[in-house]
């Protein structure tokens, strides 16, 4: 694999940690500034309320002072000199007026061109008219009042953060705030502190002096929260500084942390390029070290597996050769003579089988052999080779002693001696029969093999009792004992008599449900096809077996030979 890494894991780690850092800092800045801003707003509201209350208190103190002066003057008619003494050199004081009960008017004009009200225009309390404040007090004997410019009245404590204005009869004394004054009364904000958002946002506090006059204190919202803005900016700068430090630290340590993983990745790349001998040298005690050990073990297992596969391939090739050689041990499937017909079928459970059948003809005699070597596979296949060669050797012996192809007992004795000398671990069951085609006589010898069936195909219908098992004089297995003696049984064949020789692989075959084929199904198949010629009968019996098996594998070799006397 030659593809280069486009996005190394250490860069992913850098971006991931940086993302977490930025999210954390952003959340901190947001919530901290929001908390500070809310707290600051609450503080400004409280502060402006305190400021407004303080100024209202100052105004009330002045009005109480004016009350005392006016009450005193009402009882003690003043003179110009006494008024100057009371008000000093205050240029904001304009005039004094007193309406007596007898209808006379006492007035003193301290400033030229000052406005003197008529009795009809007098309103008790504090009033404002044409940039002049009027304050009248009613006593038992008269109504007294003073006139003064607004500077004397609005000389309040002032700080840069707050501004104030007076509202008379719902109109601002300052035209700049006339719209705000109107909003206070139309929106029922009388006596409240609120945020005014028309234009530049302002925090406004309204306080009443009396029914005719109110006091407004206001501050710019942005200016009040300027400290919050500074905090936010400083937090952003601090966050950028922290993010820069985090990037440097992550770049430094991520290389160290991901170096083992990088080394392991290089080893994997070499492995993918078929370099199966390269191993990871990561020795860390964390998950990467554990992964490295697991990878090395996997690499060792794959190398061993490849060796095993190579060996398995060699063995399979040898087995294919053995299978090809063994296939030459078997005779032709079909033999047809004037008085005799033979058809055989063989199917191995593995590449090399342990079943073998053979046939040879000598003069008027036909020898047929079916053997089942213990197990299957290569050892069993080697013993079938022994049987094949021994049968060929018998053909040579027949040139000196023709009794070998006339007696099934002699053939079986010969096979037994060969087995006993060839192996001590394997044995075999076998059935040998010799047929005289001229007089249709038959002799057979059975070495513990499953008994063949003899039956006639003349009948239209056949039952199980009509199937005669050839199980007289059953001898020991081949290879069990070199001194074993075998006996032969002779009988006479009639026209259309059939002999069916088979191995136990048919009976023991299982299907996908792990059910065994068994003798019952096998006999039923024979009875269904008994009238057919040997080739068709064997083919149909095998079809019945295959239909039962389905996709399950054979667990033993299958051999079947059908013989019919014509």
Phi, psi and omega in degrees: 000111185261002181291130181277157178289125180270332184216084183303155185293331181291329175290322175299320179296319179299310182295322181295311181294320178297319179298316178298317180298314181296318178297318180295313181294319179298316179297319180297312181299317182297307183291325180293314180293323178297316179296316180294319181295315178298318179295320180294318178300314178300320180294317180296317178301314181294319182294317181291326175297315179296320180295316180295317179296324179294317180291322176299319178297321179295319179296315180298323177298318178296318181295321177297323178293319177296323179302312182298318180296314183293320178297318179296317182290328179293327179276330182236095183309128187277169171237168181298324180291321179292324178295319178296326179293320181290316185261356175063219181260024182292112183286344180285339179284126186257305186199167178231142180219143179222123178261111183276160183293334180280004177095349179282160182235132176247121182218149180226120181258107183277335180239140179294150178063025178281157183266128177245124185280157172271162182298328182291334182267002184286134172234125181295137181103198183269131179223161181226131181206123176053054174064018180231134175271139176237134178227115183244142178232136180258126175245181182295324186267338187193180172242123181244147179206158177233154179239136180206154178288159186293339182300324180292326183276325184263017175282069185262164176293127186233144175230158186299333186286332188245151170233160179215159177206158179254147181238125180242125180052045177066017177236138181285141174290342178249117182304334181298332185246021181296319179295319178297319180298317179296321180298323182302315185277323181287334182257012177055047178260017184297127178076011184247164171247129189210170178260122180257118189254003178282113187084214177292126183302139179223149171263124188238138176237127181252133176223136179269134171271312171207191184294335185261345188222133179230162184239127179248128173245133183218153177218149180289127184297315181296321180292323179295328181259017181299325179296324178295321178296318179296318178299318180296315179297315179297324178294321178296315178299319178296319179297318178297321178297314179297318180298319178298317179296319179298317180300314180298315181294318181293319177299323181289310187274336180294324176299318180292318183291323186265358180300315177301321179293323177296316178298320178295322178297320177297321178295318179297319179299316178295326178293319178292337176269024174072016173269084188278356181264349179286142182229151178285139181248019178290127184244013182293156183261016179260196182297327180293319176297319177297319178296323178297315178298318179296321179295316179299319178295319178298319179297318177298317180297320180294319178298316178296321179297320179295321176297316180295321178295322177297316178293320179296321178297319179297317180294320180296321177296320178293322178294322177298320177295318179295322179296319179296319179293317182295327180299336178282349179284337186273144178284181173296150181294328192234131175230131178230124177237177181296319184248004188208142175229134183228137174217130181234151178227139179222136177218123184271145176283335178228188182300319179240129186257171179250357175269149176205139171228149181212163180208139171217156185243135177220112183057237182266008184253140177239119180259129179232130183232136170226122182235148179232102180285144180306129179073195175208177186105196187298312180300317180294322180296324179296325180286331174294327176296323177297315180297319180298314182290326179292325178293321176294325178293327178297324178300324178287322179295329182297338178291336180254332181217099185288355179290341181293326180263007177253345186237120176291330179296315181297320179296318181293319177300319181297315178299320183295318180297320179296317180297315183296325180276336184277323184206151175248358184256337184245148170221178185209152168264151183208152173227125180236129175229146179239125183245128173271106185292341183284310181252005177059033174269154183220137168233143184221157176225135184240121177256075177058025179272155175303132188294127174293165179249136175247129180205166182250140179261012179287327186289152175283331181225145183226140178243174182298325182292344179275354177267111184266113178284132179272084187232019175285144174056060179282125181260178180287164178292154176293135177090354180285318184206128181291344180265006180298140178248137181244141179247149179251152180242135182248146175204169185251132177266144176253165178299136181071012169286144181232144174240129180244110179257136184209163176259162184288357176298333178289311183295322187271001179297144181238157178258190183291342177267009180065030176264140182275144181297309173077166183292324184300311180293323179296315180295322178298321179294321178297315182294333179285336187234017188295333184276351183281159178292163187308318183295311182292320180299312180297317181299318181288324176297319178293323177297317177300320179295315181296322179296323178291317184292324185067234182261006180287151181275154175291139175259359176201160179293149180242124176224139178208133181230127179250131180237132179230129175277124183268000000 
